[in-house]
Amino acid sequence: MSHINVTINGRQYRMACEEGQEVRLLKLADSLESRVEQLRGRFGEIGDARLTVMAALTVCDELLDAGERIRNLQKEIDNLRDVRIAAADRAKATQAAVANALNAAAERIEKTTQILNRTVGGGVAIG
């Protein structure tokens, strides 16, 4: 377990984090500190606790919006996956139909060739 110091709203806090997560925790603290500073610039000195709560609420608001966007994108991905599967199924069916039609045409050509060979009778075989 690592310990680092972060500054939020002008106050230092000693925080524990897992090994290797120090840089991430510092980035998170910097982001929150930046939000607090932005709010302070907009609203002035309205109290440390209130600024911190407002910053936390803006983070939560963005997180909820991001979650909703993720859910919507996941639905879109699921729909596109269904469309892709349906298109692949249609393509397979089309390929099978084309193959069957070509086989049927080849059989008809073969039968026609046999009939012509018998009709010509003993002459030069066609095909």
Backbone as CSV, one residue per row, in Angstrom:
resi,resn,N_x,N_y,N_z,CA_x,CA_y,CA_z,C_x,C_y,C_z
1,MET,0.854,-1.168,0.000,0.000,0.000,0.000,0.902,1.234,0.000
2,SER,0.643,2.134,-0.937,1.400,3.377,-1.036,0.630,4.513,-0.388
3,HIS,1.345,5.548,-0.023,0.731,6.749,0.520,1.274,7.946,-0.246
4,ILE,0.371,8.850,-0.628,0.789,10.072,-1.299,0.003,11.229,-0.708
5,ASN,0.496,12.429,-0.917,-0.194,13.635,-0.474,-0.840,14.286,-1.685
6,VAL,-2.113,14.636,-1.546,-2.833,15.349,-2.596,-3.353,16.647,-2.013
7,THR,-3.532,17.624,-2.879,-4.062,18.915,-2.446,-5.408,19.127,-3.112
8,ILE,-6.408,19.337,-2.288,-7.748,19.614,-2.784,-8.271,20.812,-2.005
9,ASN,-8.666,21.815,-2.768,-9.198,23.049,-2.192,-8.200,23.673,-1.210
10,GLY,-6.940,23.619,-1.591,-5.908,24.238,-0.784,-5.483,23.450,0.440
11,ARG,-6.035,22.320,0.659,-5.692,21.498,1.828,-5.013,20.214,1.375
12,GLN,-4.046,19.809,2.166,-3.328,18.575,1.855,-3.982,17.399,2.573
13,TYR,-4.058,16.293,1.848,-4.611,15.056,2.393,-3.635,13.936,2.085
14,ARG,-3.379,13.129,3.085,-2.541,11.945,2.876,-3.484,10.811,2.494
15,MET,-3.231,10.228,1.329,-4.129,9.214,0.784,-3.364,7.910,0.591
16,ALA,-4.048,6.824,0.835,-3.493,5.494,0.583,-4.025,5.004,-0.761
17,CYS,-3.195,4.271,-1.471,-3.630,3.675,-2.735,-2.803,2.423,-2.981
18,GLU,-3.268,1.619,-3.906,-2.539,0.408,-4.260,-1.249,0.776,-4.977
19,GLU,-0.284,-0.103,-4.872,0.992,0.101,-5.571,0.720,0.300,-7.059
20,GLY,1.371,1.279,-7.642,1.222,1.539,-9.067,0.080,2.486,-9.405
21,GLN,-0.754,2.848,-8.431,-1.897,3.724,-8.676,-1.634,5.175,-8.261
22,GLU,-0.417,5.475,-7.867,-0.091,6.802,-7.360,-0.352,7.894,-8.404
23,VAL,0.113,7.669,-9.621,-0.037,8.677,-10.666,-1.513,8.913,-10.970
24,ARG,-2.277,7.845,-11.007,-3.714,7.990,-11.272,-4.387,8.789,-10.163
25,LEU,-4.073,8.480,-8.923,-4.678,9.212,-7.797,-4.288,10.691,-7.849
26,LEU,-3.057,10.989,-8.204,-2.635,12.384,-8.338,-3.412,13.087,-9.458
27,LYS,-3.638,12.404,-10.566,-4.416,12.981,-11.663,-5.857,13.236,-11.234
28,LEU,-6.432,12.291,-10.499,-7.804,12.473,-10.007,-7.888,13.671,-9.066
29,ALA,-6.927,13.780,-8.170,-6.909,14.902,-7.234,-6.726,16.222,-7.983
30,ASP,-5.863,16.237,-8.988,-5.671,17.445,-9.796,-6.958,17.837,-10.509
31,SER,-7.670,16.845,-11.018,-8.937,17.120,-11.695,-9.952,17.728,-10.732
32,LEU,-10.054,17.158,-9.551,-10.993,17.689,-8.560,-10.563,19.083,-8.119
33,GLU,-9.282,19.302,-7.917,-8.765,20.614,-7.532,-9.076,21.646,-8.610
34,SER,-8.926,21.246,-9.870,-9.232,22.144,-10.979,-10.710,22.528,-10.972
35,ARG,-11.566,21.574,-10.688,-13.005,21.854,-10.624,-13.327,22.814,-9.483
36,VAL,-12.689,22.597,-8.349,-12.904,23.479,-7.203,-12.474,24.898,-7.568
37,GLU,-11.336,25.033,-8.224,-10.837,26.358,-8.621,-11.785,27.025,-9.614
38,GLN,-12.319,26.247,-10.560,-13.275,26.806,-11.521,-14.520,27.311,-10.805
39,LEU,-15.011,26.524,-9.867,-16.201,26.936,-9.118,-15.906,28.168,-8.264
40,ARG,-14.737,28.205,-7.680,-14.352,29.367,-6.879,-14.313,30.610,-7.767
41,GLY,-13.821,30.448,-8.989,-13.791,31.569,-9.924,-15.177,32.037,-10.310
42,ARG,-16.121,31.131,-10.392,-17.492,31.485,-10.774,-18.304,32.032,-9.619
43,PHE,-18.118,31.439,-8.414,-18.986,31.783,-7.293,-18.281,32.526,-6.171
44,GLY,-16.967,32.628,-6.250,-16.225,33.289,-5.178,-16.050,32.376,-3.981
45,GLU,-15.710,32.973,-2.873,-15.499,32.206,-1.639,-16.847,31.913,-0.992
46,ILE,-17.332,30.710,-1.196,-18.633,30.322,-0.631,-18.481,29.241,0.425
47,GLY,-17.265,28.985,0.824,-17.005,27.971,1.840,-16.335,26.757,1.242
48,ASP,-15.330,26.262,1.968,-14.558,25.123,1.476,-15.422,23.892,1.256
49,ALA,-16.236,23.572,2.239,-17.059,22.369,2.136,-18.032,22.480,0.970
50,ARG,-18.637,23.642,0.809,-19.614,23.827,-0.259,-18.937,23.723,-1.630
51,LEU,-17.768,24.322,-1.777,-17.040,24.213,-3.041,-16.694,22.757,-3.353
52,THR,-16.247,22.040,-2.344,-15.879,20.639,-2.544,-17.100,19.810,-2.919
53,VAL,-18.213,20.053,-2.244,-19.448,19.314,-2.558,-19.913,19.655,-3.966
54,MET,-19.863,20.927,-4.333,-20.286,21.315,-5.680,-19.396,20.656,-6.733
55,ALA,-18.088,20.610,-6.482,-17.174,19.958,-7.422,-17.494,18.467,-7.527
56,ALA,-17.747,17.841,-6.385,-18.091,16.417,-6.395,-19.393,16.185,-7.158
57,LEU,-20.350,17.078,-6.988,-21.620,16.929,-7.709,-21.435,17.097,-9.220
58,THR,-20.561,18.005,-9.638,-20.321,18.138,-11.081,-19.673,16.880,-11.630
59,VAL,-18.778,16.278,-10.852,-18.158,15.019,-11.280,-19.232,13.932,-11.394
60,CYS,-20.093,13.846,-10.397,-21.165,12.841,-10.427,-22.098,13.073,-11.604
61,ASP,-22.392,14.331,-11.897,-23.256,14.661,-13.025,-22.632,14.173,-14.327
62,GLU,-21.357,14.450,-14.513,-20.662,13.988,-15.712,-20.606,12.467,-15.766
63,LEU,-20.419,11.845,-14.607,-20.370,10.385,-14.556,-21.715,9.779,-14.946
64,LEU,-22.799,10.354,-14.451,-24.128,9.857,-14.830,-24.377,10.035,-16.325
65,ASP,-23.996,11.208,-16.857,-24.148,11.440,-18.301,-23.314,10.440,-19.100
66,ALA,-22.093,10.212,-18.660,-21.220,9.261,-19.354,-21.808,7.852,-19.298
67,GLY,-22.355,7.481,-18.147,-22.984,6.170,-18.021,-24.160,6.020,-18.971
68,GLU,-24.957,7.070,-19.090,-26.095,7.041,-20.011,-25.615,6.934,-21.454
69,ARG,-24.573,7.676,-21.794,-24.021,7.581,-23.152,-23.485,6.179,-23.415
70,ILE,-22.834,5.609,-22.426,-22.302,4.247,-22.582,-23.445,3.257,-22.802
71,ARG,-24.509,3.383,-22.011,-25.661,2.483,-22.187,-26.278,2.649,-23.579
72,ASN,-26.409,3.893,-24.031,-26.963,4.129,-25.366,-26.062,3.560,-26.450
73,LEU,-24.758,3.746,-26.298,-23.817,3.195,-27.277,-23.838,1.673,-27.250
74,GLN,-23.986,1.087,-26.061,-24.059,-0.373,-25.973,-25.303,-0.898,-26.686
75,LYS,-26.424,-0.171,-26.526,-27.639,-0.557,-27.247,-27.411,-0.470,-28.756
76,GLU,-26.755,0.602,-29.179,-26.475,0.773,-30.602,-25.563,-0.334,-31.109
77,ILE,-24.561,-0.688,-30.330,-23.659,-1.784,-30.699,-24.445,-3.090,-30.807
78,ASP,-25.323,-3.340,-29.828,-26.132,-4.561,-29.859,-27.012,-4.592,-31.105
79,ASN,-27.633,-3.447,-31.432,-28.478,-3.374,-32.629,-27.657,-3.608,-33.892
80,LEU,-26.478,-2.983,-33.956,-25.618,-3.172,-35.124,-25.143,-4.616,-35.230
81,ARG,-24.876,-5.236,-34.088,-24.469,-6.644,-34.090,-25.612,-7.511,-34.635
82,ASP,-26.845,-7.218,-34.203,-27.993,-7.973,-34.703,-28.157,-7.787,-36.209
83,VAL,-27.976,-6.540,-36.677,-28.087,-6.255,-38.107,-26.996,-7.001,-38.872
84,ARG,-25.770,-6.999,-38.324,-24.655,-7.698,-38.978,-24.938,-9.192,-39.067
85,ILE,-25.457,-9.775,-37.984,-25.768,-11.207,-37.981,-26.847,-11.515,-39.008
86,ALA,-27.892,-10.659,-39.048,-28.974,-10.866,-40.016,-28.440,-10.735,-41.443
87,ALA,-27.559,-9.768,-41.671,-26.989,-9.587,-43.015,-26.121,-10.789,-43.394
88,ALA,-25.360,-11.305,-42.433,-24.532,-12.485,-42.706,-25.403,-13.686,-43.023
89,ASP,-26.505,-13.842,-42.290,-27.434,-14.942,-42.554,-28.046,-14.805,-43.946
90,ARG,-28.435,-13.556,-44.309,-28.992,-13.330,-45.649,-27.952,-13.616,-46.726
91,ALA,-26.709,-13.227,-46.464,-25.641,-13.469,-47.443,-25.432,-14.968,-47.623
92,LYS,-25.452,-15.730,-46.532,-25.300,-17.182,-46.638,-26.454,-17.788,-47.422
93,ALA,-27.671,-17.307,-47.141,-28.836,-17.824,-47.859,-28.741,-17.477,-49.342
94,THR,-28.279,-16.274,-49.637,-28.125,-15.858,-51.033,-27.059,-16.696,-51.729
95,GLN,-25.950,-16.932,-51.043,-24.888,-17.764,-51.620,-25.399,-19.171,-51.894
96,ALA,-26.164,-19.706,-50.956,-26.711,-21.050,-51.152,-27.678,-21.065,-52.329
97,ALA,-28.523,-20.030,-52.446,-29.475,-19.962,-53.555,-28.740,-19.844,-54.887
98,VAL,-27.691,-19.031,-54.940,-26.913,-18.881,-56.174,-26.235,-20.206,-56.526
99,ALA,-25.659,-20.859,-55.527,-25.005,-22.154,-55.773,-26.012,-23.171,-56.278
100,ASN,-27.195,-23.214,-55.665,-28.245,-24.142,-56.124,-28.679,-23.821,-57.547
101,ALA,-28.834,-22.525,-57.851,-29.243,-22.136,-59.204,-28.173,-22.514,-60.219
102,LEU,-26.905,-22.294,-59.868,-25.815,-22.670,-60.784,-25.758,-24.185,-60.979
103,ASN,-25.946,-24.938,-59.901,-25.969,-26.402,-60.011,-27.125,-26.865,-60.875
104,ALA,-28.293,-26.251,-60.680,-29.456,-26.618,-61.486,-29.206,-26.278,-62.953
105,ALA,-28.618,-25.114,-63.210,-28.318,-24.723,-64.592,-27.304,-25.686,-65.201
106,ALA,-26.295,-26.071,-64.424,-25.288,-27.013,-64.921,-25.933,-28.352,-65.250
107,GLU,-26.876,-28.801,-64.422,-27.571,-30.064,-64.694,-28.393,-29.958,-65.972
108,ARG,-29.080,-28.815,-66.144,-29.882,-28.627,-67.362,-28.983,-28.606,-68.604
109,ILE,-27.853,-27.947,-68.483,-26.908,-27.889,-69.612,-26.398,-29.295,-69.926
110,GLU,-26.080,-30.051,-68.861,-25.593,-31.423,-69.062,-26.664,-32.279,-69.741
111,LYS,-27.911,-32.166,-69.297,-28.992,-32.945,-69.919,-29.197,-32.528,-71.365
112,THR,-29.148,-31.223,-71.606,-29.309,-30.730,-72.984,-28.183,-31.257,-73.872
113,THR,-26.976,-31.262,-73.339,-25.818,-31.774,-74.083,-26.027,-33.249,-74.398
114,GLN,-26.516,-34.022,-73.426,-26.761,-35.450,-73.669,-27.833,-35.645,-74.730
115,ILE,-28.889,-34.835,-74.682,-29.962,-34.952,-75.677,-29.436,-34.608,-77.060
116,LEU,-28.671,-33.543,-77.133,-28.102,-33.144,-78.421,-27.171,-34.222,-78.960
117,ASN,-26.394,-34.827,-78.101,-25.474,-35.895,-78.535,-26.275,-37.073,-79.081
118,ARG,-27.385,-37.410,-78.432,-28.179,-38.522,-78.934,-28.887,-38.157,-80.229
119,THR,-29.302,-36.906,-80.322,-30.028,-36.435,-81.519,-29.085,-36.441,-82.715
120,VAL,-27.922,-35.968,-82.529,-26.951,-35.921,-83.615,-26.625,-37.356,-84.009
121,GLY,-26.650,-38.236,-83.048,-26.451,-39.672,-83.257,-25.105,-40.031,-83.841
122,GLY,-24.332,-40.576,-83.110,-23.070,-41.106,-83.546,-22.107,-40.081,-84.118
123,GLY,-22.562,-38.860,-84.278,-21.677,-37.832,-84.829,-20.709,-37.337,-83.773
124,VAL,-20.162,-36.203,-84.026,-19.204,-35.617,-83.085,-19.958,-35.161,-81.845
125,ALA,-19.428,-35.542,-80.681,-20.083,-35.197,-79.427,-19.865,-33.718,-79.133
126,ILE,-20.869,-33.120,-78.608,-20.788,-31.713,-78.198,-20.505,-31.700,-76.713
127,GLY,-19.560,-30.881,-76.283,-19.267,-30.694,-74.863,-18.353,-31.663,-74.300
